Amino acid sequence: MITLAERNDMITYVTQNKSLFEERLLSKAVNVAGKIKEILDKGNIDLLHNAGKLVVYIIEQNGDDLIALGKKQGIAWAKHALTLHLKLEWVQAIRRTLWSFLEQYYSDNDKNLDFFILEKEFNDQVDKFLNTLVISYSNYKDELIKSQRQIVEHLSVPIIPISQSIAVLPLIGFMDSYRMHIIEEKVLNEISRLKIQTLVMDLSGIAEMDLEEIVHFQKILQGISMMGCKAVITGLRADLVRKMIHAGVSFENKAETKSTLQQTLQDYLSIEHLV
């Protein structure tokens, strides 16, 4: 069992030999050494300072601060798009440098190195830090990707007002369940916000639409009707119509269908002008 006094002596030894520790650390982290300033400038991450804090937490077995540091650094590296493999190399270099310093510490103080106790304690702490950092990094990246996807999907549902009461929604690309939910949310909210009375939805740019999404689209049309808005569908492709026929699905009772977007807009704008 390592005593508290012994742990404090180790910390003092590393602190007093800080320059030598950092020199050895940089020599072991070859790929990171040349990027120290770049990482500091890009992400305001002081690798050498953080390495010193990590070493102290490891020796102290300060699990709470170690985990907090791992979470903070994981987010920082993900936020500034820093390469994770450099961080892993850096932490492994810290591990190796710490072991070499402990060996020197025991030699200088004529102590016997109880390798097995130290190996379990210190390596467990390093692994805990690494696990926390990687999980924090991955979670931040996942949330970032999710939020970016939501932004992109909302932008891919462009409801375009062309008069005070008429709007157009051109749909393009592949329709999956996630995108159908985005369309449902955006359509119903915009009908309410813009006071849309007629929504023309052009499907000519849709690449693929499975039966499940077709059924969901029917429900969206029903919701449009419940909002007091008229749905007009243009650009239904032959392959999509065949799929609907064989599945016994139809939009007829829920929306008016027209052949082209251009002709539909001409017709409706003419009617509105006459009114």
N, C-alpha and C positions, 0 to 999 in steps of 0.2 A: 504494500500500500504506500503510495507516495504522499508524504505529508504536505500540509499547506505551506510550511516554511520552505520545503524543497521546491514546490511549485513557484513560490515567489523568487527563490534564488535563480531558477531557470529563466523566469521572465526578466530579472535584472541582468542576467548574463547575455540574453539576446538583445536587450535594450542597449546595454553598454557597447555591444559590438554591432550596432545597427548598420553601419556602413559596410562592414564585412559581410553581414547577412544579406544585404541588398545586392552587393557585388556578386556573391555566389548565386543568389536567386536569379539574377539577370543572365548569368552564364549558363544556367540550366534551362531557362525559358528562351531559347534562341529566337523563335518566331515572334514572341511577344516583345522582346527587348527593344527591337527597332521601332515598335509602335506605341511605346509608353506615352510620348508627347502627343501623338495623334489621337490616342484614346482619351487623354486628358482634355484635349481641345474639343473633340467631337462630343463626348458625353459627360464632361466634367467628372471623370472617374479617375481618382488618384490610386493607381494600382499598388504602388509601393506603400503608401500610407495604409490602404486597406489590408495589405498583406500583413503589416505589423499588428493591426487590430485582430486579424484572424488568428495569428500565432498566439497572441495573449489569450484569446477565448479558448483555443484548443488546449493550451497548458492548464488554464484555470478550470477546464471542463464546464465552461459557461454556456450551456446549451441554449438558453433563451436568447442571449445576445448573438450567438452564432447563427441561429435560425433566422433572427431578424435581419442580420447582415446578409445572409444568403438570399432572402426574399427581396431585399432592397437592391442588391447587385443584379439579381436575375431580371428584375423589371428594368433597371437602368440599361443593361446590355441589350435587352429586347427592344426597348423604346428607341435606342439610338442605332439599331440595326447593326450592332457589333457582332462579329462572328463568334459563335459559341465555342468552337474548337480551340480558339485562342484562350478563352477563359479556362477551359478544361486543362490545357497545357500549363497555364499559369498556376492553377491550384495544385496540380501534380508537382510542379517545380517547387512550390512552397512546402509541400509534404517532404520532398527529398532534401531540401535545404534545412528544414527543421530537424530532420533525423541526423544530418551530418553535424549540426550545431549541438544537438544533445549528446552525440558521441564525444564531441570535443569538450563539452561541459563536464561530462563524467570523467574524462581523462585528465583535464586540468585540475579537478578537485579530488582526484584519487578515489573516486567512487566506483562501485560496481554497477554496471548498467543492467538493471532488471528488465531485459528486453521484452519479455512476454507481457508483463504488466503494461509497460509503456505502449507497446504495439497495439494492444487491444484498446486502451483508453484513447490514444491520440488518433489512431487511424479511424476509429469509430466516429470521432468528432469531425475529422476531415470528410468522411463519407456522408455524414449527416448534413454538413454544409453543402457539399456537392449536390446531394439529392434535393435539398431545399432550393438551391439556385436553379437547377435544371427544371424543376417543377414550376417555379415562379416564372422562369423565362418562357416555358412552353405555354403556361396559362395566359400570360400577357399576349403572346403571339396569337393564340387561339382567339382571344377576345378581340384583338385588333383585326384579324381576318374576318371575324363575324361581323364587326361593326362596319368594316369596309364593304363587305358583301351586301349588307343592308342598304348602305348608301347607294351602291351600284344598282341594286335591284329597284330601289325607289326611283332612281334616275331613268331606269329602263321602262318605267310606267309613266310616260309623259302625257298627261292630260292637257290638251291644248285648247283653250277657249278661242272660238272663232267668231263669236257674237255674244250678246248678253245672256243668251239662253242655250246656245249650242256649243258643244265641245267635242273634240276628237281624241281618241286613244288608239294610236297605232301600236300594235303588238308584234314584236319580232323575236326570233330565236326559239329555244326549247322551253316548253312549259312543264315544270315539275311542280310537286305539291307545295314546296316552299314559295315558289314564285307566284302560284295561284293565291296563296294567303296574302302576299304583298299586294297583288292586284285587287283583291277583295277589300283590303284595308284602305288602299289609296283611292279606289273608285268611290266607295261609300262616303269617305271623308270629304273628297273633293266635290261630290254632288251637293253635299250639305253646305260646304264652305262657299262654293261659287254659284249656288242656286241654279245648277244646270237642269234644264228641262228635257233636253235631248242629248244623249251621249252616243256618238257614232264610233263603233269599235271596228277597226280594220284588222282582219286576221290574215291578210295575204302574206305577211312576212313570218308567220309561224312555221318553224322547221318541223316540229313534232308535237303531238298532243295525245297522250294516252287516254284510255276510257275513263280512268279515275279523274283525270284533270277535266275531261269534257263534262262529267257529272258535276264537278265542283264549279265549272263555268256556268252551268245551268242555274246553280244556286246563287251565283253572283248576279245573274240576270234577274232572278226573282227578287233579290235584295234591291236592285236598281229600281224595279217596278214599285216595291214597297216604299221607296224614297220619293215616289211621285215623279220619277224621271222615265222617259221613253228610251229604250235601248234599240239601236239600229246596228246590225252587223253587216259588214261588207268584206269581200275578198275571201269567202269560204272556198277552200281548195277542194278539188274533186276527191283526193285521197281521204281528206278529213270527213267529207260528206258520206263517202262509202262506209267509213268506219262507224259513223253515227247511224246510218241506215241499218247495218247489220247488228248493231247493238240495241236497236229500237229506241234511239235517243233523238230528240228533236228540239230545236230552239224556237219553233214556229209560234208556240203559245206565249213565249216570254220575250220575243224580240222581233222586230221587222228585219228582213234580210234583203240586201241589195247586192248587185253584182260588183260595182266598183266604188271606191271612195270618192273619186272625182265627180261622178254623176250624182252621187248621194248629196254631196255638199252643194252642188249646183241647184239641185231640187229644193233642199231645205232652206238654203239662203234666199232663193227666189220666193218661196212661200213666206218666209219671215219678212222679206222686203215688202211684199204685197200687203201683209197684215199691218 
